[in-house]
Amino acid sequence: MTGDQVTGGRATERSGDTGRTAARLAEFRELAARSQSSGTARAIARQRSRGKKTARERIALLLDPGSFVELDALARNHSTDPDLDDRPYGDGVIIGHGTVDGRPLAVFAQDFTVAGGTLGKTHGEKICKILDLAAKVGCPVVGINDGAGGRIQEGVVAQALYGEIFFRNVRLSGVVPQISMIMGPCAGGAAYSPALTDFVVMVDRTSHMFVTGPDVLAVAMGERVGLEELGGARVHNARSGNAHHLAADEEDAIDYVRHLLSFLPDNNHDGPPVFAAGKDPDGTVLDSLVPGPTNQPYDMYAVMSAIVDDGDFLEVQQLFAPNIICAFGRIDGNPVGIVANQPLKLAGCLDIDASEKAARFVRTCDAFNIPIVTLVDVPGFLPGSEQEWNGIIRRGAKLLYAYAEAAVPKITTIIRKAYGGAYVVMGSKHLRADLCFAWPTAEIAVMGAEAAVNILHREELAAAVDPAAVRSELIDEYDQTHCTPYRAAERGYVDAVIAPSETRKRIAAALRIMSNKRETSMPKRHGNIPL
């Protein structure tokens, strides 16, 4: 064979290789394009008509531009069921990772335009994969839920995959932040995954979450209830407490999640992100904020605005149990979790809902290394037979347990009332608050003056010629003797009585000195919180 023949043969071979490569690349590009498409044009139009975005649009809004890296785009259902002959790429869920403000985030988004976002084997395995990735690298995970539940055609396989997801939610709990966004239906077993995560965000009028839907309720129980009334976003934000933010629309939901992530660390081994110190609010307004009469309310939001950077904070569960406020803010650039009684609602009393709301928030902060700042104005636990019958003792004890268990820096400031057992529960020194301050207006006592006088001086008042005058005198005496911060300060239960205008400065100094706090707990498998 001549040299020209050999060269020509090689050229032909290379030409054939190039042709095969080009064909493979063309096939790849075709498959990649198909994997990027959502459902049918009709399904997408129906999605938009409901005010909802597609799964890819939601991911694009959530993540930094150009940062999304998709995984398993070519995954398909492998069922041999003839009812599942349509096997779209992705199987109705998009998974991957990207960044938010330059920080890593794992994400999955169910695609309602593909098989109604129902969960089957491949769909569930993809969600498990991204949860496993979040665990491996130690980054937060956001799940965008918009699906009609388990895929009926796949039977028990769908339920098995729900179990796998739930198991991972529990494994990741307290390890990396988990945030659920409900952007459409989330029904049946699917509802339990968001319930296991740290935060749930719902969109007004388009989000619905329930275990048993209206149609089944009507048949099984004869109960007629609308979709919105049963499991709408407002119900879960204001009544059930299952959700943490009511978003006006999908953009608002995504903005809230991005803001929320700015307060949270990547995982439980990291500290929360620190920013440059913001503008120092005018604290002098606090010197005249609290009214003289203890039965006259004021707005605790005004106190919070005067102690956090730029007067800015992000509230959690704003519509649920409004008698207690839970929010994230920053003091000198450092994230803090704020728990505060709200005198404008139920006089700031602790009830069942407030106790559980605050307990969950305290434990979340403790899990992710966020210091807890407590602002106290609490007249006690809400009295009443309904509260007693519904378990205020056990459920109120959750807040006590959460504060006692928390190992992060705990800074408490008593604004006005701190009565009875509620004083102890609200992050007191007795539950190992690291530093406890009190304003001169603080009243740390077993109960208020009027109630105490009626009990202690019942016989004297009954025998008095002028009971009203005697009662008034005794109340003034009790006020001067017991309803002050100074007895507690004498015993070291309060570390310092401070001017209200100094609150931010004192809390900031406390956070600095406690930044290297080390605390060990007794060895045990886990505590037995009164669930």
Phi, psi and omega per residue, in radians:
M1 nan 2.297 -3.106
T2 -1.331 2.887 3.111
G3 -1.090 -0.621 3.138
D4 -1.161 -0.630 3.128
Q5 -1.170 -0.710 3.117
V6 -1.106 -0.803 -3.136
T7 -1.080 -0.750 3.134
G8 -1.104 -0.680 3.116
G9 -1.109 -0.723 3.134
R10 -1.144 -0.679 3.131
A11 -1.100 -0.719 3.128
T12 -1.113 -0.718 3.132
E13 -1.106 -0.763 3.115
R14 -1.105 -0.673 3.119
S15 -1.092 -0.707 3.098
G16 -1.142 -0.731 3.101
D17 -1.059 -0.747 -3.139
T18 -1.102 -0.686 3.113
G19 -1.121 -0.731 3.115
R20 -1.137 -0.725 3.122
T21 -1.080 -0.760 3.129
A22 -1.091 -0.688 3.129
A23 -1.138 -0.746 3.123
R24 -1.111 -0.722 3.111
L25 -1.117 -0.688 3.115
A26 -1.113 -0.746 3.104
E27 -1.074 -0.767 3.131
F28 -1.039 -0.802 -3.099
R29 -1.113 -0.661 3.116
E30 -1.127 -0.795 3.136
L31 -1.149 -0.704 3.124
A32 -1.078 -0.725 3.129
A33 -1.131 -0.735 3.129
R34 -1.139 -0.640 -3.132
S35 -1.212 -0.374 -3.119
Q36 -1.498 -0.256 -3.109
S37 -1.427 2.538 3.092
S38 -1.490 -2.554 -3.131
G39 -1.336 -2.799 -3.114
T40 -1.208 2.818 3.107
A41 -1.032 -0.639 3.126
R42 -1.137 -0.744 3.137
A43 -1.133 -0.694 3.123
I44 -1.160 -0.719 3.113
A45 -1.093 -0.695 3.112
R46 -1.134 -0.682 3.104
Q47 -1.063 -0.816 -3.117
R48 -1.182 -0.596 -3.138
S49 -1.115 -0.364 3.110
R50 -1.609 0.118 -3.130
G51 1.363 0.380 -3.088
K52 -1.952 2.551 3.094
K53 -1.625 2.923 3.054
T54 -1.377 2.892 -3.113
A55 -1.037 -0.747 -3.117
R56 -1.192 -0.637 3.098
E57 -1.121 -0.675 3.131
R58 -1.144 -0.776 3.114
I59 -1.082 -0.723 -3.129
A60 -1.096 -0.643 3.110
L61 -1.262 -0.610 -3.081
L62 -1.271 -0.750 -3.005
L63 -1.630 2.800 3.028
D64 -1.045 2.498 -3.112
P65 -0.956 2.301 3.070
G66 1.313 0.117 -3.052
S67 -1.657 -0.201 -3.025
F68 -1.299 2.279 3.057
V69 -2.091 1.977 -3.066
E70 -1.488 2.541 3.064
L71 -2.113 2.640 3.066
D72 0.986 0.604 3.133
A73 -1.125 -0.469 -3.085
L74 -1.712 0.118 3.135
A75 -1.156 2.446 -3.128
R76 -2.381 2.776 3.071
N77 -1.213 2.380 -3.118
H78 -1.926 0.266 -3.142
S79 -1.160 2.536 3.080
T80 -1.679 0.095 3.126
D81 -1.103 2.215 -3.129
P82 -1.076 -0.399 3.101
D83 -1.285 -0.165 -3.120
L84 -2.030 0.644 -3.111
D85 -1.216 -0.349 3.051
D86 -1.466 1.998 -3.045
R87 -2.116 1.357 -3.097
P88 -1.208 2.601 3.071
Y89 -1.163 2.468 -3.125
G90 1.593 -0.446 3.085
D91 0.984 0.566 2.991
G92 1.487 0.240 3.055
V93 -2.603 2.446 3.134
I94 -1.944 2.262 3.124
I95 -2.220 2.747 3.089
G96 2.899 -2.883 3.140
H97 -2.458 2.775 3.128
G98 -2.869 -2.678 3.141
T99 -2.352 2.674 2.971
V100 -2.203 2.052 -3.038
D101 0.940 0.633 3.090
G102 1.441 -0.022 -3.136
R103 -1.791 2.526 -3.032
P104 -1.204 2.573 3.114
L105 -2.604 2.344 2.984
A106 -1.657 2.546 -3.051
V107 -2.587 2.524 2.891
F108 -2.329 2.582 -3.131
A109 -2.417 2.057 3.087
Q110 -1.257 2.486 -3.088
D111 -1.904 1.800 -3.063
F112 -1.190 -0.345 -3.137
T113 -1.351 -0.119 3.100
V114 -2.038 1.887 3.117
A115 0.955 0.549 3.117
G116 1.117 0.320 -3.123
G117 1.183 0.300 -3.098
T118 -1.191 2.662 -3.060
L119 -1.730 2.097 2.995
G120 -2.100 -2.882 -3.039
K121 -1.083 -0.926 -3.105
T122 -1.132 -0.769 3.103
H123 -0.963 -0.864 -3.126
G124 -1.157 -0.675 3.132
E125 -1.121 -0.601 3.092
K126 -1.133 -0.749 3.105
I127 -1.099 -0.744 3.095
C128 -1.045 -0.688 -3.118
K129 -1.083 -0.750 -3.095
I130 -1.293 -0.542 3.040
L131 -1.158 -0.695 3.096
D132 -1.128 -0.657 3.108
L133 -1.125 -0.746 3.116
A134 -1.051 -0.684 3.111
A135 -1.169 -0.686 -3.066
K136 -1.205 -0.727 -3.080
V137 -1.669 -0.222 3.111
G138 1.279 0.938 3.100
C139 -2.256 2.726 3.108
P140 -1.085 2.785 3.099
V141 -2.305 2.352 3.071
V142 -2.023 2.204 3.080
G143 -1.907 2.177 3.116
I144 -1.779 1.875 -3.016
N145 -1.682 2.175 3.093
D146 -2.753 1.275 -3.050
G147 -2.568 2.725 -3.059
A148 -1.549 0.267 3.095
G149 1.786 -2.753 -3.112
G150 -1.248 2.561 3.118
R151 -1.347 1.940 -2.999
I152 -1.018 -0.668 -3.083
Q153 -1.098 -0.396 -3.098
E154 -1.667 -0.026 2.993
G155 0.951 -2.275 -3.016
V156 -1.148 -0.374 3.129
V157 -1.066 -0.705 3.114
A158 -1.096 -0.743 3.131
Q159 -1.134 -0.662 3.115
A160 -1.072 -0.706 3.139
L161 -1.229 -0.584 3.011
Y162 -1.028 -0.771 3.118
G163 -1.039 -0.718 3.102
E164 -1.082 -0.705 3.117
I165 -1.158 -0.798 3.138
F166 -1.028 -0.744 3.140
F167 -1.024 -0.737 3.132
R168 -1.216 -0.656 3.056
N169 -0.991 -0.740 3.141
V170 -1.203 -0.759 3.119
R171 -1.049 -0.660 -3.109
L172 -1.431 -0.231 -3.095
S173 -1.053 2.167 -3.114
G174 1.383 0.022 3.119
V175 -1.808 -0.929 3.021
V176 -2.287 2.596 3.083
P177 -1.103 2.359 3.090
Q178 -2.104 2.190 -3.104
I179 -2.176 2.260 3.108
S180 -1.904 2.289 3.044
M181 -1.951 2.104 3.113
I182 -1.690 1.871 -3.033
M183 -1.975 0.297 -3.122
G184 3.117 -2.552 3.091
P185 -1.290 2.569 3.023
C186 -2.549 1.593 -2.901
A187 -2.079 2.741 3.080
G188 1.141 -2.429 -3.119
G189 -1.055 -0.464 -3.128
A190 -1.027 -0.476 -3.080
A191 -1.191 -0.349 -3.078
Y192 -1.360 -0.392 3.089
S193 -1.168 -0.883 3.050
P194 -0.992 -0.632 -3.128
A195 -1.099 -0.431 -3.131
L196 -1.556 -0.122 -3.098
T197 -1.595 3.043 -3.011
D198 -1.381 -0.636 -3.098
F199 -2.448 2.491 3.116
V200 -2.207 2.187 3.132
V201 -2.014 2.280 -3.136
M202 -2.171 2.686 -3.114
V203 -1.851 2.275 -3.097
D204 -1.026 2.291 3.043
R205 1.320 -0.313 -3.122
T206 -2.015 -0.185 3.139
S207 -1.784 2.378 3.088
H208 -2.493 2.370 -3.105
M209 -2.468 2.195 3.108
F210 -2.840 2.782 3.076
V211 -1.480 -0.738 -3.136
T212 -2.163 2.132 -3.050
G213 -1.366 2.960 -3.090
P214 -1.011 -0.689 -3.102
D215 -1.129 -0.775 3.134
V216 -1.177 -0.690 3.100
L217 -1.039 -0.716 -3.121
A218 -1.106 -0.715 -3.114
V219 -1.327 -0.819 -3.016
A220 -1.387 -0.637 -3.026
M221 -2.063 -0.119 -3.098
G222 1.230 0.315 -3.096
E223 -1.695 2.213 3.134
R224 -1.796 2.021 -3.119
V225 -2.584 2.458 -3.114
G226 -1.359 2.826 -3.116
L227 -1.031 -0.805 -3.100
E228 -1.196 -0.697 -3.126
E229 -1.192 -0.597 -3.103
L230 -1.367 -0.852 -3.008
G231 -2.497 0.490 3.139
G232 -1.274 2.970 -3.089
A233 -1.089 -0.665 -3.126
R234 -1.185 -0.682 3.115
V235 -1.048 -0.805 -3.078
H236 -1.331 -0.368 3.076
N237 -1.479 -0.667 -3.020
A238 -1.777 -0.453 -3.006
R239 -1.976 -0.958 -3.069
S240 -1.420 -0.471 -3.082
G241 1.352 0.224 -3.136
N242 -1.318 -0.368 -3.100
A243 -1.987 2.760 -3.048
H244 -1.964 -0.249 3.099
H245 -2.679 2.348 3.045
L246 -1.739 1.909 -3.114
A247 -1.585 2.468 3.127
A248 -1.221 -0.592 3.117
D249 -2.733 -3.101 -3.061
E250 -1.187 -0.613 3.088
E251 -1.098 -0.711 3.108
D252 -1.111 -0.717 3.117
A253 -1.061 -0.776 -3.109
I254 -1.217 -0.682 3.081
D255 -1.065 -0.719 3.134
Y256 -1.087 -0.775 -3.119
V257 -1.131 -0.744 3.107
R258 -1.081 -0.723 3.101
H259 -1.137 -0.756 3.123
L260 -1.027 -0.767 -3.129
L261 -1.065 -0.467 -3.122
S262 -1.186 -0.278 3.114
F263 -1.703 -0.225 -2.990
L264 -1.813 2.523 3.053
P265 -1.318 2.949 3.073
D266 -1.168 -0.609 -3.116
N267 -2.790 -3.131 -3.028
N268 -1.313 -0.132 3.080
H269 -1.613 -0.246 -3.106
D270 -1.766 2.710 2.979
G271 -1.439 2.778 3.101
P272 -1.164 2.715 -3.087
P273 -1.128 2.328 -3.135
V274 -1.789 2.340 3.138
F275 -1.931 2.958 2.987
A276 -1.101 2.495 -3.113
A277 -1.007 2.349 3.119
G278 -1.468 -3.041 -3.120
K279 -1.127 2.382 -3.141
D280 -1.385 2.004 -3.125
P281 -1.163 2.866 3.106
D282 -1.360 1.786 -3.105
G283 -1.380 -0.216 -3.091
T284 -1.135 -0.382 3.129
V285 -1.100 -0.399 -3.101
L286 -1.266 -0.414 -3.094
D287 -1.136 -0.394 -3.123
S288 -2.099 0.290 -3.041
L289 -1.369 -0.784 -2.993
V290 -1.415 2.155 3.138
P291 -1.173 2.750 3.112
G292 -1.120 -0.959 3.141
P293 -1.150 2.286 -3.075
T294 -1.252 -0.246 3.118
N295 -1.626 0.132 3.112
Q296 -1.768 2.139 -3.055
P297 -1.412 2.909 3.003
Y298 -2.532 3.011 -3.049
D299 -1.693 2.034 -3.127
M300 -1.162 -0.391 3.073
Y301 -1.039 -0.544 3.130
A302 -1.151 -0.635 3.093
V303 -1.166 -0.807 -3.117
M304 -1.074 -0.748 -3.115
S305 -1.099 -0.459 -3.094
A306 -1.548 -0.050 -3.127
I307 -2.082 -0.273 -3.120
V308 -1.719 2.714 3.129
D309 -0.954 2.301 3.071
D310 1.041 0.211 -3.103
G311 1.120 0.391 -2.995
D312 -1.958 2.332 3.071
F313 -2.566 2.815 -3.134
L314 -2.033 1.974 -3.050
E315 -1.484 2.593 3.103
V316 -2.033 2.299 -3.131
Q317 0.973 0.876 -3.093
Q318 -1.046 -0.639 -3.046
L319 -1.536 -0.203 -3.089
F320 -1.782 2.310 3.136
A321 0.805 1.087 -3.069
P322 -1.198 -0.075 3.057
N323 -1.273 -0.131 2.977
I324 -2.365 2.457 -3.096
I325 -1.901 2.303 3.030
C326 -2.163 2.208 -3.059
A327 -2.712 2.738 2.980
F328 -1.767 2.476 3.059
G329 -2.626 -3.057 3.087
R330 -2.279 2.480 3.033
I331 -2.210 2.053 -3.017
D332 0.954 0.640 3.097
G333 1.485 -0.143 -3.096
N334 -1.667 2.216 3.115
P335 -1.108 2.461 3.048
V336 -2.400 2.691 2.967
G337 -1.766 2.241 -3.082
I338 -1.899 2.247 3.026
V339 -2.091 2.143 -3.025
A340 -2.521 2.324 2.997
N341 -1.198 2.531 3.135
Q342 -1.982 1.777 -3.100
P343 -1.043 -0.354 -3.131
L344 -1.305 -0.246 -3.120
K345 -2.142 2.046 -3.128
L346 0.919 0.504 -3.132
A347 1.044 0.256 -3.129
G348 1.473 0.191 3.119
C349 -1.066 2.635 2.974
L350 -1.545 2.212 2.992
D351 -2.143 -2.995 -3.087
I352 -1.027 -0.888 -3.081
D353 -1.114 -0.751 -3.138
A354 -1.107 -0.698 -3.137
S355 -1.101 -0.788 -3.115
E356 -1.243 -0.669 3.100
K357 -1.048 -0.870 -3.097
A358 -1.207 -0.646 -3.142
A359 -1.078 -0.775 3.123
R360 -1.082 -0.735 -3.114
F361 -1.164 -0.761 3.125
V362 -1.055 -0.748 -3.129
R363 -1.195 -0.605 3.080
T364 -1.118 -0.802 3.106
C365 -1.057 -0.756 -3.119
D366 -1.129 -0.663 -3.136
A367 -1.115 -0.547 -3.023
F368 -2.042 0.509 2.926
N369 1.079 0.606 3.141
I370 -1.839 2.057 3.134
P371 -1.001 2.620 -3.091
I372 -1.928 2.149 3.072
V373 -1.902 2.118 -3.094
T374 -1.972 2.281 3.108
L375 -2.013 2.070 -2.915
V376 -1.923 2.200 2.873
D377 -2.645 1.453 -2.969
V378 -2.256 2.094 3.132
P379 -1.424 -0.131 3.131
G380 2.474 -2.996 3.017
F381 -1.458 2.523 -3.109
L382 -1.125 2.140 3.136
P383 -1.387 2.816 3.062
G384 2.437 2.591 -3.102
S385 -1.132 -0.627 -3.140
E386 -1.083 -0.732 3.108
Q387 -1.122 -0.747 -3.126
E388 -1.131 -0.811 -3.086
W389 -1.178 -0.540 -3.112
N390 -1.533 0.057 2.949
G391 1.715 0.641 -3.133
I392 -1.064 -0.511 3.140
I393 -1.151 -0.943 -3.126
R394 -1.186 -0.768 -3.032
R395 -1.364 -0.544 3.016
G396 -1.182 -0.535 3.129
A397 -1.157 -0.322 3.098
K398 -1.096 -0.672 3.138
L399 -1.215 -0.725 3.064
L400 -0.995 -0.829 -3.129
Y401 -1.069 -0.771 -3.085
A402 -1.086 -0.795 3.128
Y403 -1.137 -0.757 -3.115
A404 -1.135 -0.600 -3.084
E405 -1.373 -0.508 -3.007
A406 -1.091 2.324 -3.109
A407 -1.904 -0.044 3.097
V408 -1.313 2.903 3.047
P409 -0.968 2.316 -3.127
K410 -2.181 2.015 -3.100
I411 -2.064 2.146 -3.070
T412 -2.070 2.399 3.032
T413 -2.220 2.151 3.131
I414 -1.621 2.048 -3.051
I415 -1.485 -0.903 -3.119
R416 -2.505 -1.719 -3.031
K417 -1.301 2.417 2.995
A418 -2.573 1.449 -2.959
Y419 -1.859 2.443 2.937
G420 1.009 -2.575 -3.113
G421 -1.107 -0.492 3.139
A422 -1.142 -0.564 3.053
Y423 -1.033 -0.778 -3.123
V424 -1.138 -0.762 -3.048
V425 -1.147 -0.618 -3.018
M426 -1.394 1.069 3.010
G427 1.099 0.695 -3.097
S428 -1.310 2.968 3.094
K429 -1.057 -0.510 -3.087
H430 -1.256 -0.349 3.031
L431 -1.760 0.342 3.034
R432 1.277 0.681 2.875
A433 -1.046 2.401 -3.086
D434 -1.279 -0.715 3.084
L435 -2.452 2.343 -3.097
C436 -2.213 2.118 3.108
F437 -1.939 2.815 3.078
A438 -2.492 2.457 2.999
W439 -1.365 2.763 3.072
P440 -1.028 -0.389 3.129
T441 -1.403 -0.069 -3.069
A442 -1.135 2.475 3.081
E443 -2.203 1.718 -3.099
I444 -1.809 1.844 -3.013
A445 -2.726 2.989 3.105
V446 -1.161 -0.677 3.106
M447 -2.785 3.053 3.117
G448 -1.201 2.845 -3.030
A449 -1.075 -0.786 -3.073
E450 -1.092 -0.820 3.135
A451 -1.120 -0.720 -3.122
A452 -1.116 -0.754 -3.132
V453 -1.119 -0.719 3.133
N454 -1.073 -0.560 3.138
I455 -1.468 -0.856 -3.036
L456 -1.236 -0.533 -3.013
H457 -2.120 0.602 -3.097
R458 -1.017 -0.862 -3.092
E459 -1.193 -0.703 3.136
E460 -1.096 -0.700 3.131
L461 -1.211 -0.642 3.137
A462 -1.141 -0.570 -3.098
A463 -1.577 -0.143 -3.041
A464 -1.251 2.528 3.069
V465 -1.212 -0.705 3.113
D466 -2.158 1.420 -3.068
P467 -0.992 -0.652 -3.099
A468 -1.108 -0.762 -3.130
A469 -1.163 -0.730 3.136
V470 -1.147 -0.741 3.130
R471 -1.061 -0.766 3.138
S472 -1.063 -0.737 3.139
E473 -1.152 -0.752 -3.139
L474 -1.165 -0.628 3.106
I475 -1.129 -0.773 3.105
D476 -1.055 -0.707 -3.138
E477 -1.146 -0.744 3.131
Y478 -1.137 -0.724 3.116
D479 -1.002 -0.841 -3.081
Q480 -1.183 -0.564 -3.049
T481 -1.530 -0.774 -2.970
H482 -1.920 -0.605 -3.022
C483 -1.558 1.049 3.103
T484 -2.453 2.931 3.068
P485 -1.503 -0.111 -2.903
Y486 -1.362 -0.565 3.072
R487 -1.125 -0.735 3.098
A488 -1.134 -0.654 3.126
A489 -1.155 -0.653 3.118
E490 -1.061 -0.548 -3.091
R491 -1.677 0.044 3.121
G492 1.415 0.133 3.100
Y493 -1.317 -0.348 3.015
V494 -2.126 2.247 -3.091
D495 -1.354 -0.501 3.118
A496 -2.853 2.445 2.944
V497 -1.613 2.200 -2.989
I498 -2.191 2.721 2.989
A499 -1.202 2.410 -3.140
P500 -0.908 -0.669 -3.100
S501 -1.162 -0.249 3.138
E502 -1.643 0.047 -2.996
T503 -1.019 -0.887 -3.115
R504 -1.040 -0.795 -3.112
K505 -1.070 -0.745 -3.106
R506 -1.231 -0.681 3.107
I507 -1.154 -0.729 3.125
A508 -1.057 -0.761 3.116
A509 -1.131 -0.668 3.115
A510 -1.127 -0.712 3.126
L511 -1.133 -0.646 3.130
R512 -1.146 -0.807 -3.088
I513 -1.226 -0.475 -3.118
M514 -1.617 0.087 -3.049
S515 -1.126 -0.414 3.116
N516 -1.892 0.488 -3.131
K517 -0.994 2.359 3.068
R518 -2.222 2.254 -3.120
E519 -2.517 2.301 3.115
T520 -1.912 2.566 3.123
S521 -1.908 2.865 3.124
M522 -1.169 2.454 -3.130
P523 -1.121 2.269 3.121
K524 -2.907 2.854 3.082
R525 -1.181 -0.927 3.013
H526 -2.988 2.797 3.087
G527 -1.324 2.970 -3.114
N528 -2.018 1.239 -3.125
I529 -0.997 2.439 -3.077
P530 -1.256 1.344 3.115
L531 -1.205 nan nan
